[in-house]
């Protein structure tokens, strides 16, 4: 799953995803901090108010965030209220937020807002952008990969 990571690069990963934490077990130079909370089984991440104190102690260089919707007016969204709160808090503690999204999630909005499009500096997308969302991102100076 994570074979693209160099084995000789030491860094710290802070995650609320048990799957990501387990995926990093074979990387001896990567220090993993798993933020606990209630397990949101649908997304396999931890969520909840108890996490906010731990998140407030983090100063991250970069936050890679998955979303279930990217919409020009609704911004970045997800289907769970607590997950939206955790993602917004993690983004607030990072110098840069990179959003990863699959093509079917573009121009759609889920029930709970994480933040405006300006929350991200970069969008990594699996697929092509249409003119409308492309212009919305360009106007906010969000890089697209």
N, CA, C and O atoms as CSV, one atom per row, in Angstrom:
chain,resi,resn,atom,element,x,y,z
A,1,UNK,N,N,0.811,-1.203,0.000
A,1,UNK,CA,C,0.000,0.000,0.000
A,1,UNK,C,C,0.851,1.264,0.000
A,1,UNK,O,O,0.546,2.198,-0.741
A,2,UNK,N,N,1.884,1.324,0.787
A,2,UNK,CA,C,2.693,2.531,0.911
A,2,UNK,C,C,4.094,2.334,0.338
A,2,UNK,O,O,5.050,2.921,0.844
A,3,UNK,N,N,4.229,1.538,-0.684
A,3,UNK,CA,C,5.542,1.209,-1.228
A,3,UNK,C,C,6.257,2.394,-1.841
A,3,UNK,O,O,7.457,2.305,-2.099
A,4,UNK,N,N,5.580,3.490,-2.083
A,4,UNK,CA,C,6.203,4.676,-2.658
A,4,UNK,C,C,7.007,5.468,-1.634
A,4,UNK,O,O,7.784,6.339,-2.025
A,5,UNK,N,N,6.854,5.204,-0.361
A,5,UNK,CA,C,7.579,5.939,0.675
A,5,UNK,C,C,9.021,5.455,0.754
A,5,UNK,O,O,9.272,4.250,0.768
A,6,UNK,N,N,9.972,6.388,0.807
A,6,UNK,CA,C,11.369,5.969,0.962
A,6,UNK,C,C,11.600,5.382,2.354
A,6,UNK,O,O,11.087,5.904,3.344
A,7,UNK,N,N,12.356,4.322,2.426
A,7,UNK,CA,C,12.618,3.653,3.697
A,7,UNK,C,C,13.689,4.361,4.534
A,7,UNK,O,O,13.859,4.052,5.713
A,8,UNK,N,N,14.407,5.304,3.929
A,8,UNK,CA,C,15.492,5.968,4.649
A,8,UNK,C,C,15.156,7.414,5.030
A,8,UNK,O,O,16.057,8.189,5.354
A,9,UNK,N,N,13.884,7.781,4.996
A,9,UNK,CA,C,13.473,9.135,5.339
A,9,UNK,C,C,12.764,9.145,6.687
A,9,UNK,O,O,11.652,8.632,6.807
A,10,UNK,N,N,13.399,9.727,7.703
A,10,UNK,CA,C,12.747,9.789,9.015
A,10,UNK,C,C,11.771,10.971,9.081
A,10,UNK,O,O,12.136,12.096,8.739
A,11,UNK,N,N,10.555,10.721,9.514
A,11,UNK,CA,C,9.579,11.772,9.751
A,11,UNK,C,C,8.495,11.233,10.672
A,11,UNK,O,O,8.451,10.040,10.975
A,12,UNK,N,N,7.629,12.125,11.109
A,12,UNK,CA,C,6.544,11.745,12.012
A,12,UNK,C,C,5.219,11.852,11.281
A,12,UNK,O,O,4.946,12.840,10.600
A,13,UNK,N,N,4.404,10.827,11.431
A,13,UNK,CA,C,3.044,10.820,10.887
A,13,UNK,C,C,2.082,10.879,12.061
A,13,UNK,O,O,2.147,10.055,12.973
A,14,UNK,N,N,1.188,11.860,12.029
A,14,UNK,CA,C,0.110,11.949,13.003
A,14,UNK,C,C,-1.156,11.604,12.235
A,14,UNK,O,O,-1.460,12.242,11.227
A,15,UNK,N,N,-1.893,10.609,12.695
A,15,UNK,CA,C,-3.065,10.166,11.951
A,15,UNK,C,C,-4.202,9.776,12.886
A,15,UNK,O,O,-3.989,9.391,14.036
A,16,UNK,N,N,-5.391,9.885,12.367
A,16,UNK,CA,C,-6.563,9.371,13.079
A,16,UNK,C,C,-7.105,8.141,12.343
A,16,UNK,O,O,-8.254,7.741,12.527
A,17,UNK,N,N,-6.248,7.557,11.509
A,17,UNK,CA,C,-6.612,6.368,10.748
A,17,UNK,C,C,-5.809,5.162,11.229
A,17,UNK,O,O,-4.605,5.089,10.985
A,18,UNK,N,N,-6.458,4.217,11.908
A,18,UNK,CA,C,-5.744,3.006,12.309
A,18,UNK,C,C,-5.141,2.268,11.115
A,18,UNK,O,O,-4.079,1.659,11.245
A,19,UNK,N,N,-5.791,2.312,9.972
A,19,UNK,CA,C,-5.274,1.640,8.774
A,19,UNK,C,C,-3.946,2.242,8.319
A,19,UNK,O,O,-3.027,1.514,7.943
A,20,UNK,N,N,-3.848,3.559,8.354
A,20,UNK,CA,C,-2.589,4.222,7.987
A,20,UNK,C,C,-1.506,3.854,8.997
A,20,UNK,O,O,-0.379,3.543,8.612
A,21,UNK,N,N,-1.839,3.888,10.279
A,21,UNK,CA,C,-0.861,3.553,11.322
A,21,UNK,C,C,-0.320,2.137,11.119
A,21,UNK,O,O,0.890,1.919,11.187
A,22,UNK,N,N,-1.198,1.192,10.876
A,22,UNK,CA,C,-0.775,-0.194,10.662
A,22,UNK,C,C,0.056,-0.307,9.382
A,22,UNK,O,O,1.021,-1.070,9.333
A,23,UNK,N,N,-0.311,0.441,8.363
A,23,UNK,CA,C,0.432,0.410,7.105
A,23,UNK,C,C,1.858,0.910,7.233
A,23,UNK,O,O,2.682,0.636,6.360
A,24,UNK,N,N,2.171,1.633,8.292
A,24,UNK,CA,C,3.514,2.183,8.493
A,24,UNK,C,C,4.379,1.347,9.431
A,24,UNK,O,O,5.496,1.750,9.758
A,25,UNK,N,N,3.896,0.218,9.859
A,25,UNK,CA,C,4.637,-0.625,10.801
A,25,UNK,C,C,6.011,-1.020,10.274
A,25,UNK,O,O,6.964,-1.080,11.051
A,26,UNK,N,N,6.138,-1.287,9.004
A,26,UNK,CA,C,7.397,-1.760,8.428
A,26,UNK,C,C,8.362,-0.638,8.044
A,26,UNK,O,O,9.355,-0.885,7.359
A,27,UNK,N,N,8.082,0.575,8.474
A,27,UNK,CA,C,8.962,1.714,8.220
A,27,UNK,C,C,9.597,2.140,9.533
A,27,UNK,O,O,9.020,2.946,10.262
A,28,UNK,N,N,10.775,1.613,9.845
A,28,UNK,CA,C,11.375,1.838,11.163
A,28,UNK,C,C,11.741,3.287,11.460
A,28,UNK,O,O,11.847,3.649,12.632
A,29,UNK,N,N,11.937,4.130,10.453
A,29,UNK,CA,C,12.323,5.521,10.697
A,29,UNK,C,C,11.133,6.461,10.792
A,29,UNK,O,O,11.298,7.644,11.093
A,30,UNK,N,N,9.941,5.947,10.538
A,30,UNK,CA,C,8.747,6.778,10.633
A,30,UNK,C,C,8.131,6.593,12.010
A,30,UNK,O,O,7.774,5.485,12.409
A,31,UNK,N,N,8.016,7.710,12.729
A,31,UNK,CA,C,7.379,7.716,14.041
A,31,UNK,C,C,5.889,7.950,13.809
A,31,UNK,O,O,5.516,8.896,13.115
A,32,UNK,N,N,5.040,7.108,14.374
A,32,UNK,CA,C,3.596,7.194,14.149
A,32,UNK,C,C,2.888,7.556,15.453
A,32,UNK,O,O,3.066,6.902,16.480
A,33,UNK,N,N,2.083,8.612,15.382
A,33,UNK,CA,C,1.229,9.009,16.503
A,33,UNK,C,C,-0.207,8.794,16.048
A,33,UNK,O,O,-0.665,9.417,15.090
A,34,UNK,N,N,-0.905,7.917,16.734
A,34,UNK,CA,C,-2.298,7.617,16.411
A,34,UNK,C,C,-3.193,8.370,17.387
A,34,UNK,O,O,-3.135,8.149,18.597
A,35,UNK,N,N,-4.019,9.261,16.845
A,35,UNK,CA,C,-4.940,10.040,17.672
A,35,UNK,C,C,-6.187,9.195,17.893
A,35,UNK,O,O,-6.832,8.765,16.937
A,36,UNK,N,N,-6.517,8.965,19.142
A,36,UNK,CA,C,-7.648,8.105,19.480
A,36,UNK,C,C,-8.961,8.839,19.594
A,36,UNK,O,O,-9.015,10.067,19.655
A,37,UNK,N,N,-9.999,8.066,19.619
A,37,UNK,CA,C,-11.361,8.574,19.726
A,37,UNK,C,C,-12.311,7.437,19.409
A,37,UNK,O,O,-11.935,6.266,19.462
A,38,UNK,N,N,-13.535,7.784,19.082
A,38,UNK,CA,C,-14.513,6.775,18.674
A,38,UNK,C,C,-14.210,6.353,17.246
A,38,UNK,O,O,-13.982,7.206,16.388
A,39,UNK,N,N,-14.202,5.058,16.976
A,39,UNK,CA,C,-13.927,4.564,15.630
A,39,UNK,C,C,-15.162,4.741,14.761
A,39,UNK,O,O,-16.213,4.160,15.033
A,40,UNK,N,N,-15.029,5.544,13.720
A,40,UNK,CA,C,-16.070,5.716,12.719
A,40,UNK,C,C,-15.810,4.640,11.676
A,40,UNK,O,O,-14.973,4.811,10.790
A,41,UNK,N,N,-16.525,3.543,11.785
A,41,UNK,CA,C,-16.235,2.336,11.013
A,41,UNK,C,C,-16.372,2.534,9.507
A,41,UNK,O,O,-15.646,1.911,8.732
A,42,UNK,N,N,-17.285,3.384,9.092
A,42,UNK,CA,C,-17.482,3.599,7.656
A,42,UNK,C,C,-16.200,4.078,6.975
A,42,UNK,O,O,-15.848,3.596,5.898
A,43,UNK,N,N,-15.510,5.020,7.599
A,43,UNK,CA,C,-14.288,5.591,7.025
A,43,UNK,C,C,-13.011,5.044,7.652
A,43,UNK,O,O,-11.911,5.387,7.219
A,44,UNK,N,N,-13.149,4.199,8.668
A,44,UNK,CA,C,-11.999,3.632,9.380
A,44,UNK,C,C,-11.070,4.720,9.938
A,44,UNK,O,O,-9.851,4.654,9.781
A,45,UNK,N,N,-11.675,5.720,10.591
A,45,UNK,CA,C,-10.925,6.771,11.262
A,45,UNK,C,C,-11.541,6.999,12.634
A,45,UNK,O,O,-12.685,6.622,12.888
A,46,UNK,N,N,-10.769,7.617,13.507
A,46,UNK,CA,C,-11.297,7.967,14.819
A,46,UNK,C,C,-11.844,9.390,14.762
A,46,UNK,O,O,-11.334,10.243,14.036
A,47,UNK,N,N,-12.887,9.622,15.543
A,47,UNK,CA,C,-13.544,10.927,15.584
A,47,UNK,C,C,-13.958,11.225,17.019
A,47,UNK,O,O,-13.871,10.361,17.891
A,48,UNK,N,N,-14.403,12.441,17.255
A,48,UNK,CA,C,-14.988,12.760,18.553
A,48,UNK,C,C,-14.330,13.928,19.252
A,48,UNK,O,O,-13.204,14.321,18.948
A,49,UNK,N,N,-15.070,14.463,20.193
A,49,UNK,CA,C,-14.631,15.630,20.951
A,49,UNK,C,C,-13.362,15.350,21.752
A,49,UNK,O,O,-12.564,16.261,21.972
A,50,UNK,N,N,-13.166,14.125,22.184
A,50,UNK,CA,C,-11.990,13.799,22.993
A,50,UNK,C,C,-10.685,13.998,22.230
A,50,UNK,O,O,-9.620,14.098,22.839
A,51,UNK,N,N,-10.760,14.056,20.920
A,51,UNK,CA,C,-9.560,14.222,20.104
A,51,UNK,C,C,-9.073,15.665,20.042
A,51,UNK,O,O,-7.902,15.913,19.751
A,52,UNK,N,N,-9.951,16.604,20.310
A,52,UNK,CA,C,-9.628,18.007,20.076
A,52,UNK,C,C,-8.435,18.488,20.902
A,52,UNK,O,O,-7.642,19.292,20.412
A,53,UNK,N,N,-8.290,18.018,22.137
A,53,UNK,CA,C,-7.137,18.415,22.939
A,53,UNK,C,C,-5.843,17.912,22.308
A,53,UNK,O,O,-4.864,18.653,22.220
A,54,UNK,N,N,-5.837,16.661,21.871
A,54,UNK,CA,C,-4.635,16.118,21.230
A,54,UNK,C,C,-4.307,16.873,19.945
A,54,UNK,O,O,-3.145,17.185,19.685
A,55,UNK,N,N,-5.319,17.162,19.150
A,55,UNK,CA,C,-5.098,17.881,17.895
A,55,UNK,C,C,-4.560,19.278,18.163
A,55,UNK,O,O,-3.747,19.781,17.388
A,56,UNK,N,N,-4.992,19.909,19.235
A,56,UNK,CA,C,-4.543,21.269,19.539
A,56,UNK,C,C,-3.054,21.328,19.863
A,56,UNK,O,O,-2.472,22.413,19.877
A,57,UNK,N,N,-2.440,20.206,20.119
A,57,UNK,CA,C,-1.014,20.149,20.461
A,57,UNK,C,C,-0.125,19.852,19.250
A,57,UNK,O,O,1.092,19.728,19.387
A,58,UNK,N,N,-0.727,19.741,18.079
A,58,UNK,CA,C,-0.006,19.374,16.860
A,58,UNK,C,C,0.313,20.618,16.039
A,58,UNK,O,O,-0.534,21.492,15.861
A,59,UNK,N,N,1.536,20.684,15.546
A,59,UNK,CA,C,1.938,21.673,14.546
A,59,UNK,C,C,2.469,20.872,13.366
A,59,UNK,O,O,3.605,20.400,13.392
A,60,UNK,N,N,1.656,20.721,12.343
A,60,UNK,CA,C,2.016,19.873,11.204
A,60,UNK,C,C,2.475,20.717,10.021
A,60,UNK,O,O,2.000,21.833,9.811
A,61,UNK,N,N,3.401,20.166,9.261
A,61,UNK,CA,C,3.825,20.809,8.025
A,61,UNK,C,C,2.768,20.637,6.944
A,61,UNK,O,O,2.443,21.578,6.220
A,62,UNK,N,N,2.234,19.418,6.845
A,62,UNK,CA,C,1.294,19.115,5.770
A,62,UNK,C,C,0.238,18.125,6.260
A,62,UNK,O,O,0.543,17.204,7.017
A,63,UNK,N,N,-0.979,18.321,5.829
A,63,UNK,CA,C,-2.100,17.450,6.156
A,63,UNK,C,C,-2.696,16.941,4.850
A,63,UNK,O,O,-3.148,17.729,4.019
A,64,UNK,N,N,-2.696,15.631,4.672
A,64,UNK,CA,C,-3.336,15.000,3.525
A,64,UNK,C,C,-4.739,14.606,3.950
A,64,UNK,O,O,-4.913,13.801,4.865
A,65,UNK,N,N,-5.742,15.173,3.285
A,65,UNK,CA,C,-7.121,14.987,3.695
A,65,UNK,C,C,-7.944,14.380,2.564
A,65,UNK,O,O,-7.905,14.846,1.425
A,66,UNK,N,N,-8.684,13.337,2.900
A,66,UNK,CA,C,-9.657,12.781,1.980
A,66,UNK,C,C,-11.017,13.392,2.270
A,66,UNK,O,O,-11.324,13.716,3.417
A,67,UNK,N,N,-11.828,13.549,1.241
A,67,UNK,CA,C,-13.160,14.122,1.378
A,67,UNK,C,C,-14.148,13.303,0.556
A,67,UNK,O,O,-13.750,12.499,-0.287
A,68,UNK,N,N,-15.430,13.511,0.805
A,68,UNK,CA,C,-16.441,12.839,-0.009
A,68,UNK,C,C,-17.115,13.798,-0.977
A,68,UNK,O,O,-17.934,13.378,-1.794
A,69,UNK,N,N,-16.779,15.080,-0.895
A,69,UNK,CA,C,-17.334,16.042,-1.831
A,69,UNK,C,C,-16.457,17.260,-1.989
A,69,UNK,O,O,-15.885,17.769,-1.025
A,70,UNK,N,N,-16.360,17.727,-3.246
A,70,UNK,CA,C,-15.672,18.979,-3.576
A,70,UNK,C,C,-16.638,19.757,-4.462
A,70,UNK,O,O,-16.951,19.342,-5.578
A,71,UNK,N,N,-17.102,20.890,-3.945
A,71,UNK,CA,C,-18.121,21.646,-4.662
A,71,UNK,C,C,-17.754,23.128,-4.631
A,71,UNK,O,O,-17.260,23.625,-3.619
A,72,UNK,N,N,-17.995,23.831,-5.734
A,72,UNK,CA,C,-17.561,25.235,-5.837
A,72,UNK,C,C,-18.155,26.134,-4.762
A,72,UNK,O,O,-17.488,27.071,-4.322
A,73,UNK,N,N,-19.387,25.882,-4.322
A,73,UNK,CA,C,-19.964,26.728,-3.277
A,73,UNK,C,C,-20.020,26.041,-1.915
A,73,UNK,O,O,-19.903,26.714,-0.891
A,74,UNK,N,N,-20.195,24.724,-1.874
A,74,UNK,CA,C,-20.246,24.009,-0.590
A,74,UNK,C,C,-18.850,23.754,-0.030
A,74,UNK,O,O,-18.710,23.513,1.169
A,75,UNK,N,N,-17.824,23.801,-0.860
A,75,UNK,CA,C,-16.458,23.564,-0.414
A,75,UNK,C,C,-16.162,22.084,-0.276
A,75,UNK,O,O,-16.625,21.267,-1.072
A,76,UNK,N,N,-15.379,21.745,0.753
A,76,UNK,CA,C,-15.013,20.348,1.033
A,76,UNK,C,C,-15.994,19.791,2.055
A,76,UNK,O,O,-16.264,20.424,3.075
A,77,UNK,N,N,-16.526,18.604,1.777
A,77,UNK,CA,C,-17.552,18.032,2.642
A,77,UNK,C,C,-17.285,16.556,2.904
A,77,UNK,O,O,-16.486,15.910,2.227
A,78,UNK,N,N,-17.990,16.048,3.919
A,78,UNK,CA,C,-17.950,14.631,4.255
A,78,UNK,C,C,-19.316,14.242,4.823
A,78,UNK,O,O,-20.150,15.102,5.105
A,79,UNK,N,N,-19.528,12.957,4.984
A,79,UNK,CA,C,-20.845,12.475,5.384
A,79,UNK,C,C,-21.088,12.335,6.872
A,79,UNK,O,O,-22.170,11.906,7.274
A,80,UNK,N,N,-20.116,12.684,7.706
A,80,UNK,CA,C,-20.268,12.527,9.154
A,80,UNK,C,C,-19.872,13.830,9.839
A,80,UNK,O,O,-18.818,14.397,9.551
A,81,UNK,N,N,-20.720,14.297,10.740
A,81,UNK,CA,C,-20.482,15.568,11.426
A,81,UNK,C,C,-19.167,15.575,12.200
A,81,UNK,O,O,-18.366,16.498,12.055
A,82,UNK,N,N,-18.943,14.556,13.016
A,82,UNK,CA,C,-17.712,14.525,13.822
A,82,UNK,C,C,-16.471,14.409,12.948
A,82,UNK,O,O,-15.442,15.010,13.254
A,83,UNK,N,N,-16.556,13.641,11.864
A,83,UNK,CA,C,-15.429,13.525,10.951
A,83,UNK,C,C,-15.115,14.891,10.330
A,83,UNK,O,O,-13.946,15.237,10.164
A,84,UNK,N,N,-16.136,15.658,9.989
A,84,UNK,CA,C,-15.924,16.998,9.437
A,84,UNK,C,C,-15.202,17.888,10.453
A,84,UNK,O,O,-14.293,18.634,10.086
A,85,UNK,N,N,-15.595,17.815,11.706
A,85,UNK,CA,C,-14.963,18.615,12.754
A,85,UNK,C,C,-13.497,18.234,12.956
A,85,UNK,O,O,-12.643,19.109,13.095
A,86,UNK,N,N,-13.206,16.947,12.973
A,86,UNK,CA,C,-11.832,16.473,13.142
A,86,UNK,C,C,-10.970,16.916,11.960
A,86,UNK,O,O,-9.854,17.397,12.156
A,87,UNK,N,N,-11.471,16.761,10.747
A,87,UNK,CA,C,-10.692,17.156,9.556
A,87,UNK,C,C,-10.426,18.656,9.550
A,87,UNK,O,O,-9.328,19.084,9.195
A,88,UNK,N,N,-11.408,19.456,9.936
A,88,UNK,CA,C,-11.204,20.906,9.993
A,88,UNK,C,C,-10.164,21.254,11.060
A,88,UNK,O,O,-9.309,22.109,10.832
A,89,UNK,N,N,-10.229,20.609,12.205
A,89,UNK,CA,C,-9.253,20.870,13.269
A,89,UNK,C,C,-7.846,20.480,12.837
A,89,UNK,O,O,-6.894,21.213,13.108
A,90,UNK,N,N,-7.700,19.338,12.171
A,90,UNK,CA,C,-6.381,18.919,11.684
A,90,UNK,C,C,-5.856,19.889,10.633
A,90,UNK,O,O,-4.670,20.217,10.628
A,91,UNK,N,N,-6.722,20.342,9.754
A,91,UNK,CA,C,-6.311,21.312,8.735
A,91,UNK,C,C,-5.864,22.624,9.365
A,91,UNK,O,O,-4.890,23.236,8.927
A,92,UNK,N,N,-6.575,23.042,10.382
A,92,UNK,CA,C,-6.217,24.290,11.077
A,92,UNK,C,C,-4.837,24.216,11.713
A,92,UNK,O,O,-4.183,25.245,11.885
A,93,UNK,N,N,-4.385,23.027,12.062
A,93,UNK,CA,C,-3.088,22.849,12.725
A,93,UNK,C,C,-1.949,22.592,11.737
A,93,UNK,O,O,-0.803,22.413,12.149
A,94,UNK,N,N,-2.258,22.572,10.435
A,94,UNK,CA,C,-1.240,22.286,9.418
A,94,UNK,C,C,-0.883,23.550,8.638
A,94,UNK,O,O,-1.730,24.409,8.392
A,95,UNK,N,N,0.380,23.639,8.260
A,95,UNK,CA,C,0.817,24.756,7.427
A,95,UNK,C,C,0.222,24.655,6.029
A,95,UNK,O,O,-0.009,25.673,5.376
A,96,UNK,N,N,-0.026,23.438,5.570
A,96,UNK,CA,C,-0.564,23.215,4.233
A,96,UNK,C,C,-1.514,22.033,4.264
A,96,UNK,O,O,-1.233,21.022,4.908
A,97,UNK,N,N,-2.649,22.156,3.564
A,97,UNK,CA,C,-3.598,21.052,3.441
A,97,UNK,C,C,-3.686,20.640,1.984
A,97,UNK,O,O,-3.943,21.458,1.101
A,98,UNK,N,N,-3.467,19.354,1.752
A,98,UNK,CA,C,-3.584,18.765,0.420
A,98,UNK,C,C,-4.793,17.849,0.453
A,98,UNK,O,O,-4.871,16.939,1.279
A,99,UNK,N,N,-5.735,18.091,-0.450
A,99,UNK,CA,C,-6.954,17.299,-0.500
A,99,UNK,C,C,-6.847,16.279,-1.620
A,99,UNK,O,O,-6.483,16.603,-2.750
A,100,UNK,N,N,-7.174,15.038,-1.277
A,100,UNK,CA,C,-7.154,13.944,-2.249
A,100,UNK,C,C,-8.591,13.536,-2.532
A,100,UNK,O,O,-9.379,13.319,-1.611
A,101,UNK,N,N,-8.926,13.432,-3.818
A,101,UNK,CA,C,-10.312,13.150,-4.175
A,101,UNK,C,C,-10.376,12.352,-5.473
A,101,UNK,O,O,-9.577,12.559,-6.387
A,102,UNK,N,N,-11.330,11.447,-5.536
A,102,UNK,CA,C,-11.583,10.720,-6.774
A,102,UNK,C,C,-12.586,11.499,-7.612
A,102,UNK,O,O,-13.334,12.324,-7.088
A,103,UNK,N,N,-12.600,11.240,-8.900
A,103,UNK,CA,C,-13.384,12.028,-9.855
A,103,UNK,C,C,-14.870,12.076,-9.525
A,103,UNK,O,O,-15.505,13.112,-9.723
A,104,UNK,N,N,-15.439,10.984,-9.029
A,104,UNK,CA,C,-16.885,10.972,-8.765
A,104,UNK,C,C,-17.285,11.875,-7.605
A,104,UNK,O,O,-18.473,12.129,-7.408
A,105,UNK,N,N,-16.323,12.362,-6.841
A,105,UNK,CA,C,-16.629,13.234,-5.701
A,105,UNK,C,C,-16.565,14.717,-6.069
A,105,UNK,O,O,-16.903,15.579,-5.258
A,106,UNK,N,N,-16.128,15.005,-7.298
A,106,UNK,CA,C,-16.079,16.382,-7.771
A,106,UNK,C,C,-17.489,16.872,-8.089
A,106,UNK,O,O,-18.336,16.105,-8.546
A,107,UNK,N,N,-17.724,18.137,-7.845
A,107,UNK,CA,C,-19.025,18.766,-8.094
A,107,UNK,C,C,-20.144,18.105,-7.310
A,107,UNK,O,O,-21.296,18.103,-7.744
A,108,UNK,N,N,-19.808,17.546,-6.158
A,108,UNK,CA,C,-20.829,16.983,-5.283
A,108,UNK,C,C,-20.565,17.474,-3.866
A,108,UNK,O,O,-19.458,17.886,-3.522
A,109,UNK,N,N,-21.604,17.417,-3.066
A,109,UNK,CA,C,-21.486,17.856,-1.678
A,109,UNK,C,C,-22.157,16.855,-0.767
A,109,UNK,O,O,-23.279,16.420,-1.026
A,110,UNK,N,N,-21.475,16.493,0.294
A,110,UNK,CA,C,-22.053,15.636,1.321
A,110,UNK,C,C,-22.695,16.527,2.391
A,110,UNK,O,O,-22.676,17.753,2.285
A,111,UNK,N,N,-23.249,15.909,3.395
A,111,UNK,CA,C,-24.066,16.629,4.376
A,111,UNK,C,C,-23.299,17.620,5.248
A,111,UNK,O,O,-23.877,18.610,5.696
A,112,UNK,N,N,-22.004,17.375,5.501
A,112,UNK,CA,C,-21.305,18.182,6.496
A,112,UNK,C,C,-20.067,18.854,5.908
A,112,UNK,O,O,-19.212,18.205,5.305
A,113,UNK,N,N,-19.996,20.146,6.096
A,113,UNK,CA,C,-18.914,20.959,5.547
A,113,UNK,C,C,-17.666,20.866,6.414
A,113,UNK,O,O,-17.731,21.012,7.634
A,114,UNK,N,N,-16.543,20.625,5.777
A,114,UNK,CA,C,-15.234,20.675,6.430
A,114,UNK,C,C,-14.710,22.101,6.363
A,114,UNK,O,O,-14.238,22.651,7.359
A,115,UNK,N,N,-14.799,22.690,5.183
A,115,UNK,CA,C,-14.345,24.062,5.004
A,115,UNK,C,C,-14.494,24.501,3.561
A,115,UNK,O,O,-14.824,23.703,2.684
A,116,UNK,N,N,-14.246,25.781,3.328
A,116,UNK,CA,C,-14.285,26.327,1.982
A,116,UNK,C,C,-13.147,25.764,1.139
A,116,UNK,O,O,-12.205,25.178,1.671
A,117,UNK,N,N,-13.237,25.941,-0.170
A,117,UNK,CA,C,-12.170,25.474,-1.057
A,117,UNK,C,C,-10.827,26.086,-0.692
A,117,UNK,O,O,-9.789,25.451,-0.877
A,118,UNK,N,N,-10.834,27.306,-0.179
A,118,UNK,CA,C,-9.591,27.984,0.193
A,118,UNK,C,C,-8.851,27.297,1.335
A,118,UNK,O,O,-7.721,27.669,1.649
A,119,UNK,N,N,-9.466,26.310,1.953
A,119,UNK,CA,C,-8.823,25.525,3.012
A,119,UNK,C,C,-7.593,24.785,2.479
A,119,UNK,O,O,-6.642,24.536,3.220
A,120,UNK,N,N,-7.621,24.437,1.194
A,120,UNK,CA,C,-6.547,23.631,0.599
A,120,UNK,C,C,-5.593,24.477,-0.222
A,120,UNK,O,O,-5.973,25.503,-0.786
A,121,UNK,N,N,-4.352,24.031,-0.279
A,121,UNK,CA,C,-3.378,24.640,-1.184
A,121,UNK,C,C,-3.250,23.814,-2.454
A,121,UNK,O,O,-2.883,24.330,-3.510
A,122,UNK,N,N,-3.557,22.520,-2.341
A,122,UNK,CA,C,-3.398,21.600,-3.462
A,122,UNK,C,C,-4.535,20.595,-3.462
A,122,UNK,O,O,-4.995,20.157,-2.407
A,123,UNK,N,N,-4.983,20.235,-4.653
A,123,UNK,CA,C,-5.982,19.186,-4.840
A,123,UNK,C,C,-5.355,18.109,-5.708
A,123,UNK,O,O,-4.911,18.375,-6.825
A,124,UNK,N,N,-5.321,16.892,-5.185
A,124,UNK,CA,C,-4.867,15.743,-5.975
A,124,UNK,C,C,-6.114,15.001,-6.407
A,124,UNK,O,O,-6.883,14.522,-5.573
A,125,UNK,N,N,-6.312,14.907,-7.711
A,125,UNK,CA,C,-7.551,14.325,-8.224
A,125,UNK,C,C,-7.247,13.187,-9.190
A,125,UNK,O,O,-6.338,13.269,-10.016
A,126,UNK,N,N,-8.023,12.144,-9.064
A,126,UNK,CA,C,-7.933,10.995,-9.953
A,126,UNK,C,C,-8.983,11.193,-11.046
A,126,UNK,O,O,-10.108,10.708,-10.926
A,127,UNK,N,N,-8.620,11.895,-12.095
A,127,UNK,CA,C,-9.558,12.166,-13.176
A,127,UNK,C,C,-9.436,13.589,-13.669
A,127,UNK,O,O,-8.544,14.333,-13.260
A,128,UNK,N,N,-10.338,13.955,-14.549
A,128,UNK,CA,C,-10.327,15.277,-15.168
A,128,UNK,C,C,-11.302,16.213,-14.466
A,128,UNK,O,O,-12.358,15.794,-13.992
A,129,UNK,N,N,-10.932,17.470,-14.411
A,129,UNK,CA,C,-11.801,18.500,-13.849
A,129,UNK,C,C,-12.628,19.124,-14.965
A,129,UNK,O,O,-12.134,19.308,-16.078
A,130,UNK,N,N,-13.880,19.449,-14.673
A,130,UNK,CA,C,-14.647,20.204,-15.659
A,130,UNK,C,C,-14.302,21.684,-15.506
A,130,UNK,O,O,-13.629,22.082,-14.555
A,131,UNK,N,N,-14.765,22.477,-16.438
A,131,UNK,CA,C,-14.423,23.899,-16.477
A,131,UNK,C,C,-14.870,24.633,-15.216
A,131,UNK,O,O,-14.133,25.472,-14.698
A,132,UNK,N,N,-16.050,24.333,-14.723
A,132,UNK,CA,C,-16.607,25.053,-13.577
A,132,UNK,C,C,-15.767,24.861,-12.310
A,132,UNK,O,O,-15.403,25.843,-11.663
A,133,UNK,N,N,-15.458,23.628,-11.953
A,133,UNK,CA,C,-14.677,23.391,-10.729
A,133,UNK,C,C,-13.221,23.812,-10.943
A,133,UNK,O,O,-12.559,24.277,-10.015
A,134,UNK,N,N,-12.733,23.646,-12.166
A,134,UNK,CA,C,-11.373,24.058,-12.468
A,134,UNK,C,C,-11.206,25.564,-12.260
A,134,UNK,O,O,-10.210,26.005,-11.686
A,135,UNK,N,N,-12.171,26.347,-12.720
A,135,UNK,CA,C,-12.112,27.799,-12.545
A,135,UNK,C,C,-12.252,28.184,-11.064
A,135,UNK,O,O,-11.590,29.112,-10.600
A,136,UNK,N,N,-13.100,27.481,-10.336
A,136,UNK,CA,C,-13.257,27.764,-8.911
A,136,UNK,C,C,-11.943,27.535,-8.163
A,136,UNK,O,O,-11.588,28.312,-7.277
A,137,UNK,N,N,-11.235,26.489,-8.512
A,137,UNK,CA,C,-9.946,26.203,-7.878
A,137,UNK,C,C,-8.888,27.210,-8.311
A,137,UNK,O,O,-8.127,27.713,-7.485
A,138,UNK,N,N,-8.844,27.500,-9.603
A,138,UNK,CA,C,-7.851,28.439,-10.130
A,138,UNK,C,C,-8.035,29.827,-9.498
A,138,UNK,O,O,-7.052,30.488,-9.164
A,139,UNK,N,N,-9.271,30.263,-9.334
A,139,UNK,CA,C,-9.531,31.589,-8.765
A,139,UNK,C,C,-9.074,31.690,-7.308
A,139,UNK,O,O,-8.832,32.784,-6.799
A,140,UNK,N,N,-8.962,30.557,-6.657
A,140,UNK,CA,C,-8.493,30.525,-5.258
A,140,UNK,C,C,-7.023,30.131,-5.163
A,140,UNK,O,O,-6.502,29.902,-4.071
A,141,UNK,N,N,-6.366,30.054,-6.304
A,141,UNK,CA,C,-4.948,29.702,-6.410
A,141,UNK,C,C,-4.634,28.353,-5.786
A,141,UNK,O,O,-3.619,28.196,-5.107
A,142,UNK,N,N,-5.509,27.375,-6.019
A,142,UNK,CA,C,-5.307,26.019,-5.537
A,142,UNK,C,C,-4.682,25.206,-6.666
A,142,UNK,O,O,-5.254,25.089,-7.749
A,143,UNK,N,N,-3.507,24.648,-6.403
A,143,UNK,CA,C,-2.825,23.827,-7.402
A,143,UNK,C,C,-3.576,22.512,-7.573
A,143,UNK,O,O,-4.141,21.977,-6.619
A,144,UNK,N,N,-3.574,22.003,-8.792
A,144,UNK,CA,C,-4.240,20.738,-9.093
A,144,UNK,C,C,-3.221,19.773,-9.673
A,144,UNK,O,O,-2.504,20.089,-10.622
A,145,UNK,N,N,-3.175,18.583,-9.076
A,145,UNK,CA,C,-2.299,17.509,-9.552
A,145,UNK,C,C,-3.175,16.368,-9.977
A,145,UNK,O,O,-2.672,15.335,-10.420
